[in-house]
Every structure is written in structure tokens, then in C-alpha cells.
Amino acid sequence: MKVAFILGTRPEGIKLAPIISKLKEEQDVTSLVIHTGQHTELLDDVLRIFSIQPDYQLSLMKSNQSAEQVIAAAIPVLSDTLKAEKPDLIAVVGDTATTFAAAFAAFHLQIPVMHIEAGLRTYNPYTPFPEEMYRQLVTRIAAVHFAPTEQNKQNLLQERIEASNIHVVGNPVIDALFYIQKHTSSSLKDLEHVINAERKLILLTTHRRENMKSMRYIYEAINEMINRYEDVEVIFPVHPNPNVRNQVHSFLHAHSRLHIIDPVDYASFIHLYKHAYLVITDSGGIQEEAPAFDVPVIVIRSSTERTEGVEAGTLLLAGTEKQTIMKAIDTLLMDESYYQRTAAAANPYGDGRTSERIVKWLKRYKI
């Protein structure tokens, strides 16, 4: 059996790499890796860690390209590739432009789609935008759904997906974290004096498209946090999106305890998790990753599809207003007992055996 793994961004690589790697141990299943190039250096770094060489490197991304332009470019090229290779299944993960384009192309060729990280929902089509609608559309196309949690399964059942086609397996991002932590080391030597300082290390990331209009207020909260708390140190790997970078330069004030850096390799990012006191982010994947290191997360979004983390207590949903963000920051920095409860809350997103469960299912799959 041949399974085509189609990926284009670093989060997709992080979540698919452990499954592709696990399949190398199997003789009955062949992996085909198709890289659309939606992200290049960021994704290639992850694939190198897992010793994965793409079979196809499509290099579809152009400078400042919109999501719809990525999709328009990807669908015909992916269709031609799938026609040539004739896989028995395609595997996609999450909710990116690559994920949707791959599922759409496979549907027209009547190739079954397995959707990993299925069933996440906010039920607001514009939050996150465009990811929420991408994952809902992929759900309608997919033949099999690998849900990270029981809540994700319930979401799918409510949408009349057959229970026999849904499998709760955890999220493979936890598998990737454990593997990378064991097999790699950080390259952040220039920042070790900051990382190992006696101050509380805050890891900040921002990139959401729907947050662009609110980015000013998010950065104003960060400015105030640095000025109010002399015992914090902030490391901010800035997303390569030029729209994000323009906002950073416009609204985030220079400070000796604010370290604005270029994106870092994934092994170094994990190194930052291990030393962080707190993460402030609008990312989706970080909401799953940081709790694996007992690090509380302030989610600077109006809603989250990872409601399990909020219910478990690993996440604080702070919105995008300066006042509400500062309230969440004050709570975690001033209330030690609350911080300890949040840090100790159990991560609901997996035990590091998701890849094993998915490969076990693939071995039983009948063409």
C-alpha cells in the first residue's frame, strides 16, 4: 500500500514526521512525501531532524502570496503528481492551505483522504481565518478522521460523521516533542545568558491573520508587562510574514529585556519551552506543545479550537484587548498558587504514542 503524505508548513511537518518515520519500520506500507513549499526553510529543518527526504519538492510559494493563491497554484500540480503516483491513500494534517488543496485534489481523483488532527472547531468561520473553514471542508472530504481528543470526536459526531470512521489517537505533535528533545540540541548559544538568567522567561509568538487589526493592543500589553515586571525577560521569535514584522516595528518598544529574533529551528524552540516560565501566543500548536513541558499558556485570541486545554487549566484564553491580556498576565505572574496549578495541569493532547496508533490502523487498512 502506498500512502502520500502532503505537507507544506512547519506545523504539518512536525505532526506528520513522526508518522512517516514510524512507517519506515513497516514493509507493507510505502510512504510518499510531497512538499508543496508553503514554508521552505522552516519545514526543511524539521524534515532533516527526522531524516526525511521529500519525494517531491514543488516549491509553489512566492513572496507575500495569499492563501487563495497558494491553493490555486497547488491544486493542479498536486493533481498531476497524484495521477502519476496513484497512491492508495493521502494523509493531511490540520487546517492549512496545503491541507485543503491536497484534500480537494484527492477528492477529484477519488483517492481516500485521512485527516490527522481532525475535529477541532470554533464554529466561527472567521476565527481562526481561514483555518476554521479549511478544516471543516476537509472533514466533508475525508474518509477517515484521526481526532486528538474525545471532544474532537464529539464535534465530528455532531456533524454526522460515522463513528466507525473516527479514531481518537492523541496529537502526533507530542510524539515529535519527545523525539526532538531526545535527539537534538539547541543552537541558541547567543541567547544562553538570557535563557539562564534568574528572571522569568516569557516566550512570545504572534502571527494570526485575524489578529492583524488587534496586534497593536497585544504589543501594548507586552510593553506594559515589561515595564511593570522587572523580573521578566521576553524572547520573541518573529514570524517571517512581512505584515507581522511591520506591526512589531510599529508598536513594540525597544527594551533591554525584550529580545526580538528571527524564527528559530524547532529544536531551539523546544529548548525555549524547557526554560520558559510562561508562553504568550496566538498559535494553535503551541497550545498543545507548551503544556507538555508544564508551561502555562496565555492564548491571545478571541476563541480557541483547543477548548480541552482551557477546561484542563493548561490554557488561559485572554482575548486580544490590552486590558484582558494584562489581567491574564497579572494573574500568572502575581498569584503563585494559581501559576502552580496551571503548570501542573495534565496536558490533554497525547502521550507520545499517536504515531504508533495511526500506523497500527494503516496496517489493518483494506484497499
SERO-4910 file (N, C-alpha, C, O; in steps of 0.05 Angstrom, whole numbers):
BEGIN
 pado doro    nc1    nc2    nc3   cac1   cac2   cac3    cc1    cc2    cc3    oc1    oc2    oc3
  Met    A     17    -24      0      0      0      0     18     25      0     38     26     13
  Lys    A      9     45    -15     24     70    -17      7     93     -5    -16     97    -12
  Val    A     19    107     14      6    130     27     22    155     20     46    156     24
  Ala    A      8    175      8     21    200      2     16    220     25     -7    227     31
  Phe    A     38    229     37     36    250     58     42    277     45     63    281     33
  Ile    A     22    294     46     24    320     33     26    342     54      8    344     71
  Leu    A     47    358     53     53    377     74     66    402     62     79    400     40
  Gly    A     64    425     76     76    449     65     86    468     85    101    487     79
  Thr    A     77    465    111     85    484    132    100    469    154     98    445    156
  Arg    A    114    484    171    128    472    193    109    456    212    116    434    219
  Pro    A     86    468    220     68    452    238     60    425    225     58    405    239
  Glu    A     55    425    199     48    400    186     72    380    187     68    357    193
  Gly    A     96    390    182    119    373    184    123    361    211    129    338    214
  Ile    A    120    378    232    123    369    260    104    346    266    111    327    280
  Lys    A     79    348    256     59    328    263     59    304    245     52    282    254
  Leu    A     68    307    220     69    284    202     95    268    204     96    244    198
  Ala    A    117    282    210    144    269    210    145    244    228    156    224    220
  Pro    A    134    245    253    136    220    269    121    197    257    129    174    260
  Ile    A     99    202    242     84    180    229    100    170    205    103    145    202
  Ile    A    111    188    189    127    179    166    151    163    176    158    143    165
  Ser    A    164    173    197    187    159    208    180    131    219    195    112    215
  Lys    A    157    130    232    148    103    243    142     84    220    147     60    223
  Leu    A    132     94    198    125     76    175    150     64    162    148     44    148
  Lys    A    174     77    166    198     66    155    204     38    166    218     22    153
  Glu    A    193     32    189    197      5    201    179    -16    189    182    -40    195
  Glu    A    159     -8    172    140    -27    161    146    -33    132    153    -15    117
  Gln    A    143    -58    125    148    -67     98    123    -66     80    126    -64     56
  Asp    A    100    -66     92     75    -68     77     64    -41     69     45    -40     53
  Val    A     75    -19     79     65      7     73     88     25     63    108     27     77
  Thr    A     84     37     40    104     55     28     95     84     32     72     90     27
  Ser    A    114    100     40    108    129     44    118    145     20    140    141     11
  Leu    A    101    163     11    108    182    -10    105    210      3     83    217     12
  Val    A    126    226      3    126    252     16    126    274     -5    144    276    -21
  Ile    A    104    291     -5    101    312    -24    102    339     -9     84    344      8
  His    A    121    355    -15    126    381     -1    118    403    -20    130    407    -41
  Thr    A     96    418    -13     87    439    -31    104    464    -30    103    480    -49
  Gly    A    120    468     -9    136    492     -7    122    516      4    131    538      1
  Gln    A     99    512     18     85    534     30    104    548     50    105    573     51
  His    A    118    532     67    141    541     82    164    525     71    161    502     63
  Thr    A    188    537     70    211    522     59    231    517     81    233    494     91
  Glu    A    247    536     89    268    532    109    257    522    135    268    504    147
  Leu    A    234    533    144    223    524    170    215    495    170    219    481    189
  Leu    A    203    486    147    195    458    145    219    440    140    221    418    152
  Asp    A    237    448    123    261    431    116    277    425    141    288    403    144
  Asp    A    278    444    160    292    439    185    280    416    200    295    399    211
  Val    A    254    414    201    240    393    215    245    366    201    251    346    214
  Leu    A    243    366    175    247    341    160    275    330    163    279    306    164
  Arg    A    295    348    165    322    339    169    326    325    196    340    305    197
  Ile    A    313    335    216    315    323    243    306    294    242    317    277    255
  Phe    A    284    289    226    273    262    224    285    246    201    276    224    194
  Ser    A    305    257    188    318    244    165    298    237    143    299    215    132
  Ile    A    280    256    137    260    252    116    267    269     92    271    293     94
  Gln    A    270    256     69    275    270     44    250    269     27    242    248     19
  Pro    A    238    292     21    214    292      5    218    279    -23    239    283    -35
  Asp    A    198    265    -32    199    253    -59    194    275    -80    203    273   -102
  Tyr    A    177    294    -72    171    317    -90    174    343    -74    164    345    -52
  Gln    A    189    362    -85    192    388    -74    180    408    -94    193    415   -114
  Leu    A    155    416    -90    140    431   -110    147    460   -111    143    473   -132
  Ser    A    156    472    -89    165    500    -88    144    519   -100    150    535   -117
  Leu    A    120    517    -89     98    532   -100     95    561    -89     82    578   -100
  Met    A    109    566    -66    105    591    -52    120    613    -65    144    610    -73
  Lys    A    108    637    -68    121    661    -77    119    682    -56    103    680    -37
  Ser    A    135    703    -58    136    724    -38    109    737    -34     95    745    -53
  Asn    A    101    739     -8     77    753      0     52    742    -14     33    757    -20
  Gln    A     52    716    -18     30    702    -32      6    698    -12     10    692     11
  Ser    A    -18    702    -22    -42    698     -6    -49    669     -5    -39    652    -20
  Ala    A    -66    662     15    -74    634     18    -88    623     -7    -84    601    -15
  Glu    A   -106    640    -18   -121    631    -42   -102    627    -66   -107    611    -83
  Gln    A    -81    643    -67    -61    639    -89    -45    614    -85    -39    600   -105
  Val    A    -39    607    -60    -26    581    -54    -44    558    -64    -34    540    -77
  Ile    A    -69    560    -57    -88    538    -64    -91    536    -94    -91    514   -105
  Ala    A    -94    559   -107    -97    559   -137    -73    547   -151    -76    533   -171
  Ala    A    -49    552   -140    -25    541   -152    -22    512   -145    -12    496   -162
  Ala    A    -30    504   -121    -25    477   -112    -43    456   -124    -33    434   -130
  Ile    A    -68    462   -128    -87    441   -136    -79    427   -162    -78    403   -163
  Pro    A    -73    442   -184    -66    428   -209    -40    412   -207    -38    390   -219
  Val    A    -21    423   -193      5    409   -191      2    384   -174     13    363   -181
  Leu    A    -13    386   -152    -18    362   -135    -34    342   -151    -28    318   -148
  Ser    A    -53    350   -166    -69    331   -182    -52    316   -201    -54    291   -204
  Asp    A    -34    330   -215    -16    316   -234      3    297   -219      8    275   -229
  Thr    A     12    304   -196     30    287   -181     16    262   -171     26    240   -173
  Leu    A     -9    266   -161    -24    243   -152    -32    224   -175    -33    200   -172
  Lys    A    -38    235   -198    -44    219   -221    -20    201   -229    -23    178   -236
  Ala    A      4    213   -227     28    198   -234     34    177   -214     43    155   -221
  Glu    A     31    182   -188     39    164   -167     18    144   -159     24    122   -149
  Lys    A     -8    151   -163    -30    133   -156    -29    121   -128    -29     97   -125
  Pro    A    -28    138   -108    -28    128    -80    -55    116    -73    -75    123    -85
  Asp    A    -54     98    -53    -79     86    -44    -94    104    -24   -118    103    -21
  Leu    A    -79    121    -11    -89    140      9    -72    165      8    -49    164      1
  Ile    A    -84    188     15    -68    211     21    -72    218     50    -94    215     61
  Ala    A    -51    229     63    -52    238     91    -47    267     92    -28    277     81
  Val    A    -65    282    105    -61    310    110    -66    315    140    -78    299    154
  Val    A    -56    338    149    -59    344    178    -69    373    181    -60    391    167
  Gly    A    -87    377    200    -95    403    208   -111    419    189   -131    409    179
  Asp    A   -103    444    183   -121    463    171   -107    485    154   -116    508    154
  Thr    A    -86    477    140    -71    497    124    -82    498     96    -99    482     88
  Ala    A    -72    518     80    -78    519     52    -69    493     37    -83    483     20
  Thr    A    -46    483     45    -36    458     33    -55    435     40    -62    419     22
  Thr    A    -65    434     65    -83    412     73   -108    412     56   -117    392     46
  Phe    A   -120    436     53   -145    438     38   -140    431      8   -155    416     -4
  Ala    A   -119    443     -3   -114    438    -32   -109    409    -37   -118    398    -57
  Ala    A    -94    395    -20    -88    367    -23   -114    350    -22   -118    332    -38
  Ala    A   -130    356     -2   -155    340      1   -174    345    -23   -186    326    -33
  Phe    A   -175    370    -32   -192    377    -55   -182    362    -80   -198    351    -95
  Ala    A   -156    362    -84   -145    348   -108   -150    318   -106   -158    306   -126
  Ala    A   -147    306    -83   -151    278    -79   -180    270    -83   -186    249    -95
  Phe    A   -198    287    -74   -227    282    -78   -234    279   -107   -249    261   -114
  His    A   -223    296   -124   -230    295   -152   -217    271   -166   -226    263   -188
  Leu    A   -197    259   -154   -186    235   -164   -196    210   -150   -187    187   -155
  Gln    A   -215    214   -132   -228    193   -116   -207    176   -101   -209    152    -99
  Ile    A   -188    190    -89   -168    178    -72   -177    184    -43   -180    207    -36
  Pro    A   -180    163    -26   -189    168      1   -169    186     17   -144    183     13
  Val    A   -180    203     33   -164    222     49   -165    214     79   -187    211     89
  Met    A   -142    212     92   -143    210    121   -134    236    133   -113    247    125
  His    A   -150    247    151   -146    273    162   -136    270    191   -150    260    208
  Ile    A   -111    278    195    -99    277    222   -103    304    236   -101    324    223
  Glu    A   -108    303    261   -116    327    277   -143    336    268   -148    360    262
  Ala    A   -162    317    266   -189    323    257   -207    331    280   -203    323    303
  Gly    A   -228    346    274   -249    352    293   -245    377    310   -261    382    328
  Leu    A   -224    392    305   -220    417    320   -240    438    309   -243    440    285
  Arg    A   -253    453    327   -274    471    318   -275    496    337   -273    494    361
  Thr    A   -280    519    324   -291    542    339   -319    548    330   -335    561    345
  Tyr    A   -327    538    307   -353    542    294   -358    572    287   -380    580    283
  Asn    A   -336    587    286   -337    614    274   -319    613    250   -295    611    252
  Pro    A   -331    616    226   -315    612    201   -292    632    198   -274    628    182
  Tyr    A   -292    654    213   -271    674    211   -252    675    234   -236    693    237
  Thr    A   -254    654    252   -236    653    275   -229    624    281   -247    610    291
  Pro    A   -205    614    276   -184    629    262   -190    629    231   -203    610    221
  Phe    A   -181    649    218   -186    652    190   -160    650    174   -140    663    181
  Pro    A   -160    633    154   -182    617    142   -183    588    152   -198    572    142
  Glu    A   -167    582    173   -163    554    182   -189    540    190   -193    516    183
  Glu    A   -207    554    203   -232    541    213   -248    530    189   -258    507    191
  Met    A   -250    545    168   -266    535    145   -250    513    130   -263    494    121
  Tyr    A   -224    515    129   -208    494    115   -213    467    129   -218    447    115
  Arg    A   -211    467    155   -214    441    169   -242    430    167   -246    405    165
  Gln    A   -262    447    167   -290    438    163   -294    426    135   -307    406    132
  Leu    A   -282    439    115   -285    429     88   -270    403     84   -279    384     71
  Val    A   -246    400     97   -231    375     95   -247    353    109   -246    330     99
  Thr    A   -261    359    130   -277    339    143   -298    327    124   -303    303    124
  Arg    A   -310    344    108   -331    334     89   -318    316     68   -332    298     57
  Ile    A   -293    319     62   -279    303     41   -267    278     53   -268    257     39
  Ala    A   -257    279     77   -241    257     88   -257    231     92   -281    231     98
  Ala    A   -243    209     88   -255    182     92   -250    172    120   -266    157    131
  Val    A   -228    181    132   -221    172    160   -211    196    175   -196    213    164
  His    A   -218    198    201   -212    221    217   -197    213    242   -208    198    259
  Phe    A   -172    222    245   -157    217    269   -159    241    288   -146    262    283
  Ala    A   -176    238    308   -181    260    326   -162    260    350   -157    239    361
  Pro    A   -152    283    358   -134    284    381   -148    277    408   -136    263    425
  Thr    A   -173    286    411   -186    283    437   -215    273    433   -225    273    411
  Glu    A   -227    265    455   -254    256    455   -273    279    447   -293    274    433
  Gln    A   -267    304    456   -283    327    448   -283    331    418   -303    337    406
  Asn    A   -260    327    405   -258    329    376   -276    308    363   -289    313    343
  Lys    A   -276    284    374   -294    263    364   -323    271    366   -338    267    347
  Gln    A   -330    282    389   -358    291    392   -366    312    372   -388    312    362
  Asn    A   -347    330    366   -353    350    346   -360    337    319   -378    345    305
  Leu    A   -344    317    312   -348    303    287   -374    287    287   -388    287    266
  Leu    A   -380    275    309   -405    260    310   -429    279    307   -449    271    294
  Gln    A   -428    303    319   -449    322    316   -453    331    287   -474    340    279
  Glu    A   -431    328    271   -432    335    243   -439    311    225   -436    311    201
  Arg    A   -448    289    238   -458    265    225   -436    250    211   -441    237    190
  Ile    A   -412    251    221   -390    233    212   -394    206    226   -399    205    250
  Glu    A   -392    185    210   -396    158    221   -375    152    243   -351    157    240
  Ala    A   -385    142    266   -368    136    288   -345    117    281   -323    119    291
  Ser    A   -351     98    262   -331     78    254   -308     90    239   -287     78    236
  Asn    A   -312    115    229   -291    128    214   -275    148    231   -257    162    220
  Ile    A   -280    149    257   -267    168    275   -250    152    295   -260    133    306
  His    A   -225    160    298   -207    146    317   -193    167    334   -180    185    324
  Val    A   -197    165    360   -184    183    379   -156    172    385   -153    151    397
  Val    A   -136    187    377   -108    177    378    -88    196    392    -65    189    395
  Gly    A    -97    219    401    -79    239    410    -68    256    387    -77    253    365
  Asn    A    -49    273    393    -38    290    373     -8    283    369      7    282    388
  Pro    A      0    278    344     28    269    339     49    291    346     73    285    346
  Val    A     40    315    351     59    336    359     73    328    385     97    335    389
  Ile    A     60    313    402     73    305    427     94    284    421    115    284    434
  Asp    A     89    266    402    109    247    393    134    262    383    157    255    390
  Ala    A    130    283    367    152    299    356    168    312    378    192    313    377
  Leu    A    154    324    398    168    337    420    187    318    434    210    324    439
  Phe    A    177    294    441    193    275    455    217    266    439    239    264    449
  Tyr    A    213    262    413    235    253    395    256    274    393    280    269    396
  Ile    A    248    299    388    267    320    383    282    327    409    306    333    408
  Gln    A    268    326    431    281    332    457    303    311    462    324    318    473
  Lys    A    299    287    453    319    265    458    342    266    438    364    259    445
  His    A    336    274    413    356    271    392    370    296    382    388    294    365
  Thr    A    363    319    392    374    344    382    383    362    405    376    358    428
  Ser    A    397    383    397    405    404    417    400    431    405    397    435    381
  Ser    A    399    452    422    393    479    414    417    492    401    440    485    405
  Ser    A    411    511    383    432    527    371    431    556    380    442    574    367
  Leu    A    419    561    403    415    589    413    437    597    432    432    609    453
  Lys    A    462    592    424    484    598    442    486    628    449    494    636    471
  Asp    A    478    645    430    480    674    434    459    684    455    462    706    466
  Leu    A    439    667    460    418    676    479    419    660    505    402    664    523
  Glu    A    439    644    509    440    627    533    442    644    558    431    636    579
  His    A    455    667    557    456    684    581    429    695    589    423    700    612
  Val    A    411    698    569    384    707    574    367    683    584    353    686    604
  Ile    A    370    661    571    354    637    578    360    628    606    343    619    621
  Asn    A    385    630    614    394    620    640    394    642    662    404    637    684
  Ala    A    384    666    655    383    687    675    363    680    697    347    662    694
  Glu    A    365    694    719    347    688    742    319    701    738    302    697    755
  Arg    A    315    715    717    289    727    712    269    705    700    278    684    692
  Lys    A    244    712    701    223    694    689    223    698    659    219    720    649
  Leu    A    228    676    645    230    677    616    202    675    603    188    655    608
  Ile    A    194    695    588    168    695    574    174    690    544    190    705    532
  Leu    A    161    670    533    164    664    504    139    675    490    117    668    497
  Leu    A    143    693    471    121    706    457    122    698    427    143    698    415
  Thr    A     98    692    416     95    688    387     69    700    379     49    698    393
  Thr    A     69    713    355     44    723    343     46    720    313     67    724    301
  His    A     23    712    301     23    711    271     -4    709    259     -7    710    235
  Arg    A    -25    707    275    -52    702    264    -62    724    246    -60    748    252
  Arg    A    -73    716    223    -83    735    204   -106    751    215   -108    775    211
  Glu    A   -124    738    231   -147    752    242   -139    770    265   -155    786    274
  Asn    A   -114    768    274   -105    785    296    -92    811    286    -84    828    302
  Met    A    -89    814    260    -73    837    250    -85    864    260    -69    882    266
  Lys    A   -111    866    261   -123    891    270   -120    896    300   -123    918    309
  Ser    A   -114    874    314   -112    876    343    -83    875    353    -77    878    376
  Met    A    -64    872    334    -36    868    341    -25    891    358     -9    888    376
  Arg    A    -34    915    352    -26    939    367    -31    936    397    -15    942    413
  Tyr    A    -55    926    403    -64    924    431    -49    901    445    -42    902    469
  Ile    A    -43    880    429    -27    857    440      1    867    448     11    862    470
  Tyr    A     13    882    430     40    892    435     41    914    457     60    916    472
  Glu    A     19    929    459     18    948    481     17    934    508     29    943    527
  Ala    A      3    911    509      3    895    534     31    884    540     39    884    563
  Ile    A     46    876    519     73    866    524     91    889    534    107    885    552
  Asn    A     88    913    522    103    936    531     98    941    561    117    946    576
  Glu    A     73    940    568     66    946    596     76    924    615     86    930    636
  Met    A     74    899    606     84    877    623    114    881    629    123    877    651
  Ile    A    130    887    608    159    891    612    165    914    631    183    912    648
  Asn    A    150    935    628    154    959    646    144    954    674    156    964    693
  Arg    A    123    938    678    112    933    704    128    912    720    131    914    744
  Tyr    A    138    892    706    151    870    720    181    870    713    189    863    690
  Glu    A    198    877    732    227    878    727    240    851    727    263    848    720
  Asp    A    225    830    735    237    803    737    230    786    712    234    762    713
  Val    A    220    799    690    214    783    667    233    789    644    243    812    642
  Glu    A    238    770    628    255    772    604    238    760    581    228    738    584
  Val    A    236    773    558    218    764    537    235    757    512    252    773    504
  Ile    A    231    733    502    243    725    476    220    722    456    201    708    460
  Phe    A    223    736    433    202    737    413    214    730    386    224    747    372
  Pro    A    212    704    378    219    697    350    197    706    331    175    697    332
  Val    A    204    725    314    183    739    298    178    723    272    197    714    258
  His    A    153    718    267    144    704    243    155    718    218    156    743    218
  Pro    A    162    704    197    173    717    173    153    734    157    161    749    139
  Asn    A    127    731    162    107    746    148    113    776    150    114    786    173
  Pro    A    117    790    128    124    819    130    102    836    143    109    856    155
  Asn    A     77    827    141     56    842    155     59    841    185     53    861    199
  Val    A     68    818    195     73    816    224     97    833    232     95    848    251
  Arg    A    118    832    216    142    847    222    137    877    222    149    892    238
  Asn    A    121    886    204    114    915    204    100    923    230    106    945    240
  Gln    A     82    906    240     68    912    264     87    912    288     85    929    306
  Val    A    106    894    289    125    892    310    141    918    312    145    929    333
  His    A    151    927    289    168    951    288    152    976    295    163    996    304
  Ser    A    126    975    289    109    999    294    101   1002    323     99   1024    333
  Phe    A     96    980    337     82    982    363     97    969    386     89    975    409
  Leu    A    117    953    382    132    941    404    156    958    410    173    963    393
  His    A    159    967    435    180    986    443    206    970    447    206    948    458
  Ala    A    228    982    439    255    970    445    260    970    475    253    989    489
  His    A    271    948    485    277    946    514    299    926    518    302    907    502
  Ser    A    315    930    538    338    912    543    329    884    551    344    865    548
  Arg    A    304    882    561    294    855    569    274    844    548    260    824    554
  Leu    A    274    855    524    259    845    502    278    837    480    293    854    470
  His    A    278    812    472    297    801    452    281    792    427    270    770    427
  Ile    A    281    809    407    267    804    382    286    790    363    307    801    356
  Ile    A    280    765    356    298    748    340    284    737    316    259    737    314
  Asp    A    299    727    297    288    714    273    277    687    282    283    677    304
  Pro    A    260    674    265    250    647    272    273    628    278    294    630    266
  Val    A    268    610    297    289    592    305    282    563    296    258    558    292
  Asp    A    301    546    294    296    518    287    279    505    310    279    515    332
  Tyr    A    266    484    303    247    472    322    261    461    347    250    463    369
  Ala    A    285    450    344    299    441    368    305    463    387    303    460    411
  Ser    A    311    487    376    316    510    393    291    520    406    291    529    429
  Phe    A    269    518    392    243    526    403    236    508    427    225    518    447
  Ile    A    241    483    424    236    464    447    254    472    470    245    470    493
  His    A    278    479    465    297    488    485    285    512    500    287    515    525
  Leu    A    272    530    486    259    553    498    236    544    516    232    555    538
  Tyr    A    220    525    506    198    515    523    209    505    550    197    511    571
  Lys    A    231    490    549    241    478    574    250    498    594    251    492    618
  His    A    256    523    585    265    544    604    244    565    609    248    583    625
  Ala    A    222    564    594    202    585    596    186    583    622    180    562    632
  Tyr    A    180    606    633    161    608    656    133    610    646    114    601    659
  Leu    A    129    622    622    103    627    611    105    631    581    125    642    571
  Val    A     84    623    567     83    628    538     58    646    532     37    641    543
  Ile    A     62    666    516     40    683    506     40    680    476     59    685    463
  Thr    A     17    671    465     17    663    437    -11    664    425    -31    663    439
  Asp    A    -12    667    398    -37    663    383    -35    638    366    -52    634    349
  Ser    A    -14    622    370    -10    598    355    -30    576    364    -40    577    386
  Gly    A    -36    558    346    -52    535    354    -35    513    366    -40    503    388
  Gly    A    -13    504    351      3    482    360     16    487    387     19    468    403
  Ile    A     24    511    393     38    517    418     19    512    442     28    505    464
  Gln    A     -7    514    437    -26    508    459    -25    479    467    -32    472    489
  Glu    A    -16    462    448    -13    433    454     15    427    465     18    410    482
  Glu    A     35    442    454     63    435    460     72    444    487     83    428    502
  Ala    A     68    470    494     79    481    518     70    466    543     86    461    561
  Pro    A     44    457    546     36    442    570     51    416    573     52    405    596
  Ala    A     63    405    552     79    381    555    104    386    571    116    367    582
  Phe    A    112    412    574    135    420    590    126    434    616    142    447    629
  Asp    A    100    431    622     89    444    647     91    474    646     96    487    667
  Val    A     88    485    622     89    514    619     61    525    613     49    517    593
  Pro    A     50    543    630     24    555    625     24    572    599     45    583    591
  Val    A      1    573    586     -1    588    561    -24    608    563    -46    602    570
  Ile    A    -17    633    556    -37    654    552    -43    656    522    -26    661    507
  Val    A    -68    650    515    -76    650    487    -88    677    480   -109    684    490
  Ile    A    -74    692    463    -83    718    455   -100    717    429    -92    725    408
  Arg    A   -123    705    433   -143    702    412   -170    706    424   -174    703    448
  Ser    A   -190    711    407   -217    714    417   -231    687    423   -250    686    438
  Ser    A   -221    666    410   -231    639    415   -209    619    409   -189    626    396
  Thr    A   -213    595    418   -194    573    412   -209    548    405   -230    542    418
  Glu    A   -199    533    386   -209    507    379   -199    486    398   -208    463    397
  Arg    A   -179    493    414   -168    474    433   -180    479    461   -166    486    480
  Thr    A   -206    475    462   -221    480    487   -213    461    510   -217    468    533
  Glu    A   -203    438    502   -195    419    523   -173    430    541   -173    425    565
  Gly    A   -155    446    530   -134    459    545   -145    479    565   -136    481    588
  Val    A   -165    494    556   -178    513    574   -192    499    597   -190    507    620
  Glu    A   -206    477    591   -220    462    611   -201    448    630   -206    446    654
  Ala    A   -178    438    619   -159    425    636   -143    444    653   -132    437    674
  Gly    A   -143    470    645   -129    490    661   -101    496    651    -86    510    664
  Thr    A    -93    485    628    -66    490    617    -65    516    602    -43    528    598
  Leu    A    -88    526    593    -90    550    576   -108    571    590   -127    564    603
  Leu    A   -100    596    586   -117    619    593   -124    634    568   -107    644    554
  Leu    A   -150    635    561   -159    649    537   -162    679    545   -180    685    560
  Ala    A   -145    696    534   -144    724    543   -156    744    524   -158    767    531
  Gly    A   -164    736    500   -174    755    481   -152    771    468   -128    764    470
  Thr    A   -159    793    456   -139    809    442   -139    839    450   -127    856    437
  Glu    A   -152    844    473   -152    872    483   -130    874    504   -124    856    519
  Lys    A   -117    897    505    -95    902    524   -104    896    552    -89    883    567
  Gln    A   -127    904    560   -136    901    588   -139    872    596   -131    863    617
  Thr    A   -152    856    578   -156    828    584   -130    812    584   -127    793    599
  Ile    A   -112    819    566    -86    806    565    -70    811    590    -58    793    602
  Met    A    -71    837    599    -56    844    624    -68    830    648    -54    823    666
  Lys    A    -94    826    648   -107    812    670    -96    783    672    -91    774    694
  Ala    A    -94    770    649    -84    742    649    -54    742    657    -46    725    673
  Ile    A    -39    761    647    -10    763    655     -7    768    685      9    755    698
  Asp    A    -23    787    695    -21    793    724    -28    769    741    -15    764    761
  Thr    A    -48    754    732    -56    730    747    -34    710    750    -29    700    771
  Leu    A    -20    705    728      0    684    728     27    694    740     42    678    751
  Leu    A     32    719    738     57    730    749     55    737    779     76    739    793
  Met    A     31    742    789     28    751    816     17    730    835     22    730    859
  Asp    A      1    711    824    -12    691    841      3    665    838     -2    649    820
  Glu    A     22    660    856     39    636    855     23    610    856     30    591    841
  Ser    A      3    608    873    -12    584    875    -28    578    849    -30    555    840
  Tyr    A    -39    599    837    -53    596    812    -33    587    790    -39    569    774
  Tyr    A    -10    599    789     10    591    770     17    562    773     19    547    753
  Gln    A     22    553    797     30    525    802      8    506    793     14    484    782
  Arg    A    -17    513    798    -39    495    789    -40    494    759    -45    472    748
  Thr    A    -36    516    746    -36    517    716    -13    500    705    -17    485    686
  Ala    A     10    504    716     34    490    706     31    460    711     41    444    695
  Ala    A     18    452    732     15    423    739     -8    410    725    -11    385    727
  Ala    A    -26    425    712    -49    413    699    -40    393    678    -21    398    663
  Ala    A    -55    371    676    -48    350    657    -53    359    628    -74    370    622
  Asn    A    -34    354    610    -37    360    582    -56    341    569    -51    317    569
  Pro    A    -78    350    557    -98    332    546    -93    323    517   -109    309    505
  Tyr    A    -69    330    506    -65    325    478    -49    301    470    -42    298    446
  Gly    A    -42    284    488    -29    260    479     -7    250    498      1    263    516
  Asp    A      2    225    492     21    211    509     46    204    494     63    189    504
  Gly    A     49    213    469     73    206    453     70    180    437     90    171    426
  Arg    A     46    169    436     42    143    421     22    146    398     12    126    388
  Thr    A     17    171    390     -3    175    369      6    162    342    -10    149    329
  Ser    A     32    166    335     42    154    310     39    124    310     31    112    290
  Glu    A     44    112    333     41     83    335     13     74    330      8     54    316
  Arg    A     -7     89    340    -35     82    336    -43     86    307    -58     69    296
  Ile    A    -34    107    294    -41    112    266    -28     90    248    -42     81    229
  Val    A     -3     83    253     10     62    237     -4     35    241     -7     20    222
  Lys    A    -12     30    265    -27      5    270    -53      4    254    -60    -17    243
  Trp    A    -67     27    252    -91     28    236    -84     24    206    -98      9    192
  Leu    A    -63     37    196    -55     34    168    -49      5    161    -55     -4    139
  Lys    A    -37     -9    179    -30    -37    173    -55    -55    170    -55    -75    157
  Arg    A    -77    -46    183   -102    -61    180   -120    -51    158   -140    -64    151
  Tyr    A   -113    -28    146   -130    -16    125   -132    -34    101   -111    -44     91
  Lys    A   -156    -37     91   -161    -53     67   -165    -35     43   -183    -18     43
  Ile    A   -150    -39     22   -152    -23     -2   -178    -31    -17   -183    -19    -38
***
